[in-house]
Structures are given as structure tokens and as C-alpha cells.
Amino acid sequence: MKISFVILAEDGGGGPQSTKDIIHSLDLNGIKSNYYIFKCKKGIFGLMYDCWNFLLYILRHDKDGLIFNSAGLFVGALLSFIVTFLNIFGRNIKLIQIFHNRVKREDKSYIRNLFRHILFEIILLTYSKFVSVSKGIHNEITGETWFSSNKLKKHGRYIYNPTRKLENFETNPYKFDGKVILGVGRLCAQKDFSTLIEAHSLYSIIDPTCNLVIVGDGEDKKYLQSLAMNSNNPDRIHFWGYDSNIEKHYKNADVFVLSSIHEGFGLVLVEAMNSKLLTISTNCPYGPEEILDHGKFGKLVDIGDSQAICKAIHEVLSMDNSLKDLMIDLAYSRSLQFSPSVIGQEYKKLIQSL
């Protein structure tokens, strides 16, 4: 049986990389799979082009194929129509949906959320199994569906995203002095880097030499750079851009902060913990609370609260070395529970259950 994962064209977000990590975790457990990139070209002709190419791709599958959709709700609904049509003519292709994020989003309008929900219901009616990347996502979508609550309870489960193997860089990339607060992610409203910039500005009153490094790119870059320029310590805020070699940042920072408004999982937290970096996160839905086990393995603060983030940064950076080492060791042990071999076993069990 040929196993494929459908992903969106890489845009700097975490979904495509997480899916490649899942493929790697399956490979470690003896199951071969590959991925297809759905480019989502704009316009009706672009959409037809994508669908035609995907149809040709599926026709090269074994008769009894398995496809994981990791490309979001819109592509998921398209796949349901394409695969249902092919199955009418003798194919036996099964679909599994991976939910990387919430269906209802605060940053979307009522109409957009309604459209997303309709796509969600189409997927629930036509897919065989459902995976959520956190327990919070699973519980939320099970309670939101109009028709398929029992199906989700029976055929849905949560499987955390696996960590990826990061390159080990010994060289310090930073040419400046002072402590380093690290933020990683797409520069968009969801990640709320504006609150992190404000928290750094507040902490600069305590330590004017402390740096904020933000690794990532996105549509809010100019807006965030403007906020940084108007902060009280602009020379200590560094926009690094997208960097595929993220390990050197984890290894040379002093504390990692996730400032998001919402997450599906929050894999960067696990990566930071695995790199033995102390972590702070907003208690956003969903993922961080589960990863940090209600604050046992890192500090949790309220969403959008720059003062709370500043206070947490001060507490972490002021820890004595013995307490700091204990926290790092606890968090590192926790991160091993998200290793590719462990998560790959969960996906292997899912595939074998079909």
C-alpha cells in the first residue's frame, strides 16, 4: 500500500516541516511514505491545474492507497471529492486528516469561519480517520462538529508532532554581547511578536544589554520592525529572518519565549527544550500547556501580557545555576517523549488499525 502525505507549498509556516518530520518518524519504524506538494495556485485556472496534477498523482497510487491530508481544510475538502470520485470507479483509497490548528479562528471573520466549518464537516463525512496534533485540538473539534461527534470519538485521536533532528552548530552566530531572548516563528498576528517586543522593552529597564532575537519571516515584518524602532531599546532587537539552521539559535540563546495567541501544538517549544534551553510560553490554545504540563517544565503566562512575560524572563534569567540546571534537565527529559521513534510508533499503530 502506497502512503502519501499532502502538504502545502512551503511558506515559512510549521505545517510542511512537521509533516516531513512525521514521514521521518514513520521511516524509523519501517514504514515508507512520501509527500505531494499542493501548490494552491491562485485563480480558477490555477486551482484546476493543481487538481489535475493531483489526480494524475493519485492515479499512480496502488489501488489500495492511503493519503494523509496535512494541507488544511480547503485542500482536504478538494481531496474528499477527488478521492470519492475515484473510489466509485474501483479504487479503494483511504483518507486521513491531520488537524494542525483550530477550525474556528479568532483572527478570521464570521463568514470565513463559517466557510471553514463547512469544509470541516465535508472532511468528517468522507475521511476514514482523524489526527489532531494536540489533545486540546481534538477535544475542541469533537465538540464543534454539527453531525460527526460520534465518528470523531470513534475514529479520531491526538498524536503530538515529533521533534526533528537539528544540526549541531558550535559557532555562536551572535556578534553582540548581553543575554539573548529568542523568539521563533512566522511574523504574523497569530505569533503576537508585538507583545514580545513590548516585554523586551520592559525588561530593558532591568538589563539594558539584553537582546531580543526574532527568527522568522512573514507579512508583519515591517509592522514589527516599526514597533521595534519605537521601543526604548531598538538597537538590541534583531530580526534574523528565516533560518533553516535553527539549532545555532537554540544553543546560544539564554531563554526561549513563545508569545502566540493560539497554536496547534507549538513544536518550537519542544525543540528549545530538546536543545536544553529554558522556556516561557503563553498559555494559549492549544499545545503549550500540554507540552509544559501546566508549568512543570517551563513557565506559562497569560496571552498578550507583556508584563507577565517580562517578569517570567527576569525570574528565569535570575535563577541560580543549580535550579537552572534542574529545570533544563527536567525539560530535556520531557522533550524525549516527542522523539521521532516514539511518535512514529503512534502513527504506525494508526495505519495498522485501518
Buried (B, 14 or more C-beta within 10 A) or exposed (E): BBBBBBBBEEEBBBBBBBBBBBBBBBEBBEBEBEBBBBEBBEEEEEBEEBBEBBEEBBEEBEEEBBBBBBBBBBBBBBBBEBBBEBBEEEBEBBBBBBBBBBBBBEEBEEEEBEBBBEBBBBBBEBBBBBBBBBBBBBBBBBEBBEEBBEBBEEBBBBBBBBBBEBEEBEEEEBEEEEBBBBBBBBBBBBBBBBBBBBBBBBBBEEBEEBBBBBBBBBEBBEEBBEBBEEBEBBEBBBBBEEBEEBBBBBBBBBBBBBBBBBBBBBBBBBBBBBBBBBBBBBBBBBBBBBBBEEEEBBBBBEBBBBEBBBBBBBEBBEBEEEEBEEBBEBBBEBBEEBBBEBBBBBBBEBBEEE
